[in-house]
Amino acid sequence: MQVKDLTIEELKLLIQETVAETIQSLIVDPDEGKQIKPEVKQQLLHSLQRTQTGERGIPVEEVAKKLGLIW
Protein backbone atom coordinates (compact mmCIF):
# COMPACT_ATOMS: atom_id res chain seq x y z
CA MET A 1 0.00 0.00 0.00
CA GLN A 2 1.23 3.47 -0.81
CA VAL A 3 0.47 6.76 0.90
CA LYS A 4 -1.49 7.88 -2.15
CA ASP A 5 -3.90 4.98 -1.56
CA LEU A 6 -4.72 6.01 2.03
CA THR A 7 -7.82 7.88 3.06
CA ILE A 8 -7.37 11.10 5.00
CA GLU A 9 -8.35 9.30 8.21
CA GLU A 10 -5.89 6.48 7.53
CA LEU A 11 -3.14 9.00 6.83
CA LYS A 12 -3.92 10.89 10.04
CA LEU A 13 -3.79 7.63 12.00
CA LEU A 14 -0.48 6.69 10.39
CA ILE A 15 0.98 10.10 11.29
CA GLN A 16 -0.31 9.86 14.86
CA GLU A 17 1.20 6.39 15.29
CA THR A 18 4.50 7.53 13.81
CA VAL A 19 4.65 10.57 16.11
CA ALA A 20 3.77 8.43 19.16
CA GLU A 21 6.47 5.88 18.29
CA THR A 22 9.03 8.65 17.77
CA ILE A 23 8.22 10.31 21.09
CA GLN A 24 8.36 6.96 22.88
CA SER A 25 11.78 6.24 21.38
CA LEU A 26 13.03 9.62 22.59
CA ILE A 27 11.87 9.27 26.19
CA VAL A 28 13.23 5.77 26.77
CA ASP A 29 16.45 5.86 28.77
CA PRO A 30 18.97 3.68 26.90
CA ASP A 31 21.07 3.43 30.08
CA GLU A 32 18.22 2.25 32.29
CA GLY A 33 19.30 -0.70 34.39
CA LYS A 34 22.98 -0.24 33.64
CA GLN A 35 25.49 0.28 36.42
CA ILE A 36 27.89 3.21 36.65
CA LYS A 37 31.50 2.18 37.05
CA PRO A 38 32.80 3.09 40.52
CA GLU A 39 35.51 5.36 39.09
CA VAL A 40 32.96 7.26 36.98
CA LYS A 41 30.64 7.62 39.98
CA GLN A 42 33.56 8.96 42.02
CA GLN A 43 34.44 11.48 39.29
CA LEU A 44 30.83 12.67 39.12
CA LEU A 45 30.61 13.04 42.89
CA HIS A 46 33.92 14.92 42.97
CA SER A 47 32.69 17.23 40.19
CA LEU A 48 29.45 17.86 42.09
CA GLN A 49 31.37 18.67 45.28
CA ARG A 50 33.62 21.13 43.43
CA THR A 51 30.57 22.82 41.91
CA GLN A 52 28.82 23.05 45.27
CA THR A 53 31.87 24.75 46.81
CA GLY A 54 31.80 27.36 44.03
CA GLU A 55 34.71 26.05 41.98
CA ARG A 56 34.30 26.91 38.34
CA GLY A 57 34.91 24.45 35.54
CA ILE A 58 36.35 25.00 32.11
CA PRO A 59 34.65 27.91 30.31
CA VAL A 60 32.36 26.79 27.49
CA GLU A 61 34.28 28.96 25.04
CA GLU A 62 37.49 27.05 25.83
CA VAL A 63 35.79 23.68 25.43
CA ALA A 64 34.25 24.78 22.12
CA LYS A 65 37.62 26.00 20.86
CA LYS A 66 39.31 22.69 21.77
CA LEU A 67 36.57 20.83 19.87
CA GLY A 68 36.83 23.14 16.88
CA LEU A 69 33.36 24.56 17.43
CA ILE A 70 32.24 28.15 17.00
CA TRP A 71 30.51 29.37 20.15
PyRosetta script that sets phi, psi and omega in degrees:
from pyrosetta import init, pose_from_sequence

init()
pose = pose_from_sequence("MQVKDLTIEELKLLIQETVAETIQSLIVDPDEGKQIKPEVKQQLLHSLQRTQTGERGIPVEEVAKKLGLIW")
pose.set_psi(1, 140.7)
pose.set_omega(1, 178.9)
pose.set_phi(2, -111.2)
pose.set_psi(2, 159.1)
pose.set_omega(2, -179.1)
pose.set_phi(3, -57.0)
pose.set_psi(3, -36.3)
pose.set_omega(3, -178.3)
pose.set_phi(4, -64.4)
pose.set_psi(4, -19.1)
pose.set_omega(4, -179.7)
pose.set_phi(5, -89.4)
pose.set_psi(5, -6.2)
pose.set_omega(5, -177.3)
pose.set_phi(6, -82.2)
pose.set_psi(6, 148.4)
pose.set_omega(6, 171.2)
pose.set_phi(7, -77.5)
pose.set_psi(7, 168.4)
pose.set_omega(7, 178.6)
pose.set_phi(8, -60.4)
pose.set_psi(8, -42.7)
pose.set_omega(8, 179.7)
pose.set_phi(9, -64.3)
pose.set_psi(9, -40.6)
pose.set_omega(9, 178.4)
pose.set_phi(10, -65.3)
pose.set_psi(10, -40.2)
pose.set_omega(10, 178.2)
pose.set_phi(11, -64.8)
pose.set_psi(11, -43.8)
pose.set_omega(11, 178.0)
pose.set_phi(12, -59.6)
pose.set_psi(12, -44.2)
pose.set_omega(12, 179.4)
pose.set_phi(13, -63.0)
pose.set_psi(13, -42.1)
pose.set_omega(13, 178.1)
pose.set_phi(14, -61.0)
pose.set_psi(14, -43.9)
pose.set_omega(14, 178.9)
pose.set_phi(15, -64.6)
pose.set_psi(15, -44.1)
pose.set_omega(15, 178.8)
pose.set_phi(16, -60.1)
pose.set_psi(16, -44.5)
pose.set_omega(16, 179.6)
pose.set_phi(17, -64.9)
pose.set_psi(17, -40.2)
pose.set_omega(17, 179.4)
pose.set_phi(18, -64.4)
pose.set_psi(18, -44.0)
pose.set_omega(18, 178.7)
pose.set_phi(19, -63.3)
pose.set_psi(19, -44.7)
pose.set_omega(19, 180.0)
pose.set_phi(20, -61.5)
pose.set_psi(20, -43.6)
pose.set_omega(20, 178.5)
pose.set_phi(21, -63.7)
pose.set_psi(21, -40.7)
pose.set_omega(21, -179.9)
pose.set_phi(22, -65.1)
pose.set_psi(22, -45.7)
pose.set_omega(22, 178.9)
pose.set_phi(23, -62.1)
pose.set_psi(23, -43.4)
pose.set_omega(23, 179.4)
pose.set_phi(24, -60.3)
pose.set_psi(24, -41.0)
pose.set_omega(24, -179.0)
pose.set_phi(25, -67.7)
pose.set_psi(25, -26.7)
pose.set_omega(25, -179.4)
pose.set_phi(26, -81.5)
pose.set_psi(26, -26.4)
pose.set_omega(26, -176.0)
pose.set_phi(27, -95.7)
pose.set_psi(27, -4.9)
pose.set_omega(27, 177.1)
pose.set_phi(28, -78.2)
pose.set_psi(28, 131.5)
pose.set_omega(28, 179.5)
pose.set_phi(29, -84.7)
pose.set_psi(29, 110.2)
pose.set_omega(29, -177.7)
pose.set_phi(30, -66.3)
pose.set_psi(30, -16.7)
pose.set_omega(30, -179.3)
pose.set_phi(31, -97.9)
pose.set_psi(31, 3.2)
pose.set_omega(31, -178.7)
pose.set_phi(32, -58.5)
pose.set_psi(32, 130.9)
pose.set_omega(32, 178.5)
pose.set_phi(33, 86.9)
pose.set_psi(33, -9.2)
pose.set_omega(33, 179.6)
pose.set_phi(34, -86.5)
pose.set_psi(34, 152.1)
pose.set_omega(34, 179.9)
pose.set_phi(35, -96.5)
pose.set_psi(35, 144.2)
pose.set_omega(35, 174.7)
pose.set_phi(36, -86.4)
pose.set_psi(36, 133.8)
pose.set_omega(36, 177.8)
pose.set_phi(37, -62.2)
pose.set_psi(37, 143.2)
pose.set_omega(37, -178.2)
pose.set_phi(38, -55.1)
pose.set_psi(38, -38.7)
pose.set_omega(38, -178.8)
pose.set_phi(39, -69.0)
pose.set_psi(39, -33.7)
pose.set_omega(39, 177.4)
pose.set_phi(40, -70.3)
pose.set_psi(40, -43.1)
pose.set_omega(40, 177.9)
pose.set_phi(41, -59.1)
pose.set_psi(41, -42.4)
pose.set_omega(41, -179.9)
pose.set_phi(42, -64.1)
pose.set_psi(42, -41.0)
pose.set_omega(42, 178.5)
pose.set_phi(43, -63.9)
pose.set_psi(43, -41.4)
pose.set_omega(43, 179.2)
pose.set_phi(44, -65.2)
pose.set_psi(44, -42.7)
pose.set_omega(44, 178.5)
pose.set_phi(45, -64.1)
pose.set_psi(45, -41.0)
pose.set_omega(45, 179.0)
pose.set_phi(46, -63.7)
pose.set_psi(46, -41.7)
pose.set_omega(46, 178.3)
pose.set_phi(47, -63.3)
pose.set_psi(47, -42.3)
pose.set_omega(47, 178.1)
pose.set_phi(48, -62.5)
pose.set_psi(48, -42.9)
pose.set_omega(48, 178.8)
pose.set_phi(49, -62.2)
pose.set_psi(49, -42.8)
pose.set_omega(49, 179.2)
pose.set_phi(50, -62.4)
pose.set_psi(50, -42.2)
pose.set_omega(50, 180.0)
pose.set_phi(51, -64.0)
pose.set_psi(51, -42.0)
pose.set_omega(51, -178.6)
pose.set_phi(52, -67.3)
pose.set_psi(52, -25.8)
pose.set_omega(52, 178.2)
pose.set_phi(53, -88.6)
pose.set_psi(53, 3.1)
pose.set_omega(53, 176.0)
pose.set_phi(54, 93.9)
pose.set_psi(54, 0.9)
pose.set_omega(54, 179.5)
pose.set_phi(55, -68.4)
pose.set_psi(55, 136.2)
pose.set_omega(55, -179.3)
pose.set_phi(56, -93.2)
pose.set_psi(56, 148.7)
pose.set_omega(56, 177.7)
pose.set_phi(57, -90.6)
pose.set_psi(57, -159.5)
pose.set_omega(57, 179.2)
pose.set_phi(58, -77.7)
pose.set_psi(58, 130.5)
pose.set_omega(58, 179.6)
pose.set_phi(59, -59.5)
pose.set_psi(59, 142.8)
pose.set_omega(59, -177.3)
pose.set_phi(60, -58.8)
pose.set_psi(60, -33.6)
pose.set_omega(60, 179.0)
pose.set_phi(61, -62.7)
pose.set_psi(61, -40.0)
pose.set_omega(61, 179.6)
pose.set_phi(62, -67.2)
pose.set_psi(62, -42.1)
pose.set_omega(62, 178.5)
pose.set_phi(63, -63.2)
pose.set_psi(63, -45.6)
pose.set_omega(63, 179.6)
pose.set_phi(64, -60.2)
pose.set_psi(64, -42.7)
pose.set_omega(64, -179.9)
pose.set_phi(65, -62.5)
pose.set_psi(65, -44.2)
pose.set_omega(65, 179.5)
pose.set_phi(66, -62.6)
pose.set_psi(66, -31.6)
pose.set_omega(66, 179.7)
pose.set_phi(67, -89.4)
pose.set_psi(67, -0.6)
pose.set_omega(67, 179.8)
pose.set_phi(68, 75.1)
pose.set_psi(68, 25.8)
pose.set_omega(68, -179.7)
pose.set_phi(69, -101.4)
pose.set_psi(69, 151.8)
pose.set_omega(69, 175.4)
pose.set_phi(70, -96.4)
pose.set_psi(70, 122.4)
pose.set_omega(70, -176.8)
pose.set_phi(71, -111.5)
pose.dump_pdb("model.pdb")
